[in-house]
Amino acid sequence: MFEEIRIEKHLAEDEKYRLLLSQLKKLLTSEDNFISNLSNCTAAIKDTFEKISWVGFYLFDGENLYLGPFQGKVACTNINIGNGVCGSSAARRETIIVPDVNKFPGHIACDSESKSEIVIPITNKNELFGVLDLDSHEFNSFVETDKKYLEEICKFLAEEIFHP
C-alpha cells in the first residue's frame, strides 16, 4: 500500500499540484475507510503547500454542511447552505476564490487570522457531497492554478471516494 507522500518544496505550484494529484490517486482508494481517505487528503495538501493555514472538508448531510476531517485550528462545525464562502460554494456548485475574506459578504470567521480562502464543491452529476475549504493567513493566496488542480482533486474524490 502507498502510504507516503513525497513533498518537493522547490517545485513551481503547478508542478507541486501535479505531483500531489498523482500521489493522491495512489494513496486514496475506495477500499479504504472514507474518513481515513479524507484525513490523509487534508494532511497531504497541507504538507505540500506552506501558504495553507487550514484545509478541510465540510460534508453535506442533505440540509447543511458539517465539519469533516481537517488540518489546522479548531473550526466551525455547522454551516448553512448559502452562508459564508463554504455555504455559497455549495449552493452555487462552483469554486469560489476569495482574495480578502474581510470583503466577502457574510464571511464566517472561524480563524480570525485567515486572510484569503478557496472553496471547491465536491459533486458528481450535480449531487453535492460537500466542499473542500482552504484558508491562508496571507491575502491573495489562491489563484487559477489552485482552482484548476483542486477541482481535479475534488473530481477524483467525487468519482472514486465519495461515489465509487
Secondary structure in CASP SS format (residue, H / E / C, confidence):
PFRMAT SS
TARGET T0000
AUTHOR 0000-0000-0000
METHOD secondary structure of the structure
MODEL  1
M C 1.00
F C 1.00
E C 1.00
E C 1.00
I C 1.00
R C 1.00
I C 1.00
E C 1.00
K C 1.00
H C 1.00
L C 1.00
A C 1.00
E H 1.00
D H 1.00
E H 1.00
K H 1.00
Y H 1.00
R H 1.00
L H 1.00
L H 1.00
L H 1.00
S H 1.00
Q H 1.00
L H 1.00
K H 1.00
K H 1.00
L H 1.00
L C 1.00
T C 1.00
S C 1.00
E C 1.00
D C 1.00
N C 1.00
F H 1.00
I H 1.00
S H 1.00
N H 1.00
L H 1.00
S H 1.00
N H 1.00
C H 1.00
T H 1.00
A H 1.00
A H 1.00
I H 1.00
K H 1.00
D H 1.00
T H 1.00
F C 1.00
E C 1.00
K C 1.00
I C 1.00
S C 1.00
W E 1.00
V E 1.00
G E 1.00
F E 1.00
Y E 1.00
L E 1.00
F E 1.00
D C 1.00
G C 1.00
E C 1.00
N E 1.00
L E 1.00
Y E 1.00
L E 1.00
G E 1.00
P E 1.00
F E 1.00
Q E 1.00
G C 1.00
K C 1.00
V C 1.00
A C 1.00
C C 1.00
T C 1.00
N E 1.00
I E 1.00
N E 1.00
I C 1.00
G C 1.00
N C 1.00
G H 1.00
V H 1.00
C H 1.00
G H 1.00
S H 1.00
S H 1.00
A H 1.00
A H 1.00
R H 1.00
R C 1.00
E C 1.00
T C 1.00
I E 1.00
I E 1.00
V E 1.00
P C 1.00
D C 1.00
V H 1.00
N H 1.00
K H 1.00
F C 1.00
P C 1.00
G C 1.00
H C 1.00
I C 1.00
A C 1.00
C C 1.00
D C 1.00
S C 1.00
E C 1.00
S C 1.00
K C 1.00
S E 1.00
E E 1.00
I E 1.00
V E 1.00
I E 1.00
P E 1.00
I E 1.00
T E 1.00
N E 1.00
K C 1.00
N C 1.00
E E 1.00
L E 1.00
F E 1.00
G E 1.00
V E 1.00
L E 1.00
D E 1.00
L E 1.00
D E 1.00
S E 1.00
H C 1.00
E C 1.00
F C 1.00
N C 1.00
S C 1.00
F C 1.00
V C 1.00
E H 1.00
T H 1.00
D H 1.00
K H 1.00
K H 1.00
Y H 1.00
L H 1.00
E H 1.00
E H 1.00
I H 1.00
C H 1.00
K H 1.00
F H 1.00
L H 1.00
A H 1.00
E H 1.00
E H 1.00
I H 1.00
F H 1.00
H C 1.00
P C 1.00
END
